[in-house]
Amino acid sequence: MGDGSATKADIAAAREHSISSRRTRVHVIMCHDLDYKRRTLMDVFGYTMTVDPEACAAIARVLAEDILRDVGLLKEELAAIEAFAHRQLVKLEPS
């Protein structure tokens, strides 16, 4: 590969790395980011009795907007993974 040309195996490895990276991002968003933000959002609603409701609403709004941004990113990542899987299935179809 020192001559600058990529083999099919190199290209396949790069694609698999890309898909693995997407899967990792999806896992982190779903299992860590969204869950943490969801729990935090629920906690904020519990504070409305003891903390200024307007402050709680402002924090809840920011958290909800952040969750929506994560959901959008998650949808994009899942769509890319789905498209990759569909392309692989097409390649497996007999010609």
C-alpha positions as CSV (number, residue, x, y, z in Angstrom):
1,M,0.0,0.0,0.0
2,G,3.1,2.2,0.0
3,D,2.6,3.0,-3.6
4,G,-0.7,4.8,-2.9
5,S,-3.0,2.2,-4.3
6,A,-5.7,0.7,-2.2
7,T,-6.7,-2.9,-2.5
8,K,-10.3,-4.2,-2.2
9,A,-9.4,-5.5,1.3
10,D,-8.2,-2.0,2.3
11,I,-11.4,-0.4,1.0
12,A,-13.6,-3.0,2.8
13,A,-11.7,-2.4,6.0
14,A,-12.2,1.3,5.8
15,R,-15.9,0.8,5.2
16,E,-16.2,-1.6,8.2
17,H,-14.4,0.9,10.3
18,S,-16.8,3.7,9.2
19,I,-19.8,1.5,10.0
20,S,-18.3,0.5,13.4
21,S,-17.7,4.1,14.2
22,R,-21.3,4.9,13.3
23,R,-22.5,2.0,15.5
24,T,-20.4,3.3,18.4
25,R,-21.8,6.8,18.0
26,V,-25.3,5.4,18.0
27,H,-24.6,3.4,21.1
28,V,-23.2,6.3,23.0
29,I,-26.1,8.6,22.0
30,M,-28.7,6.0,22.9
31,C,-27.2,4.4,26.0
32,H,-25.5,7.3,27.6
33,D,-26.3,10.8,26.3
34,L,-30.1,10.4,25.8
35,D,-30.6,8.4,28.9
36,Y,-28.7,10.8,31.1
37,K,-30.5,13.8,29.6
38,R,-33.9,12.1,30.0
39,R,-33.2,11.4,33.6
40,T,-32.0,15.0,34.2
41,L,-35.1,16.4,32.5
42,M,-37.3,14.3,34.7
43,D,-35.3,15.5,37.8
44,V,-35.8,19.1,36.8
45,F,-39.6,18.6,36.8
46,G,-39.3,17.3,40.4
47,Y,-37.6,20.6,41.5
48,T,-40.5,22.8,40.5
49,M,-41.9,22.7,44.0
50,T,-38.7,23.9,45.6
51,V,-37.0,26.0,42.9
52,D,-38.2,28.8,40.8
53,P,-40.5,27.3,38.2
54,E,-39.3,29.7,35.5
55,A,-35.7,28.6,36.0
56,C,-36.8,25.0,35.9
57,A,-38.7,25.7,32.7
58,A,-35.7,27.4,31.1
59,I,-33.4,24.4,32.0
60,A,-36.0,21.9,30.8
61,R,-36.4,23.8,27.5
62,V,-32.6,23.7,26.9
63,L,-32.4,20.0,27.8
64,A,-35.4,19.1,25.6
65,E,-33.8,21.0,22.6
66,D,-30.6,19.2,23.2
67,I,-32.4,15.9,23.3
68,L,-34.0,16.7,20.0
69,R,-30.6,17.5,18.4
70,D,-29.3,14.2,19.6
71,V,-32.4,12.4,18.2
72,G,-31.8,14.1,14.8
73,L,-28.1,13.0,14.8
74,L,-29.2,9.5,15.9
75,K,-31.7,9.3,13.0
76,E,-28.9,10.4,10.5
77,E,-26.5,7.8,11.8
78,L,-29.1,5.0,11.7
79,A,-30.1,6.0,8.2
80,A,-26.5,5.7,7.1
81,I,-26.2,2.3,8.7
82,E,-29.4,1.1,7.1
83,A,-28.3,2.4,3.7
84,F,-25.0,0.5,4.1
85,A,-26.9,-2.7,5.0
86,H,-29.2,-2.3,2.0
87,R,-26.2,-1.8,-0.3
88,Q,-24.6,-5.0,1.1
89,L,-27.8,-6.9,0.5
90,V,-28.0,-5.7,-3.1
91,K,-24.4,-6.9,-3.6
92,L,-25.4,-10.4,-2.4
93,E,-28.3,-10.7,-4.9
94,P,-27.5,-13.1,-7.8
95,S,-27.0,-11.2,-11.0
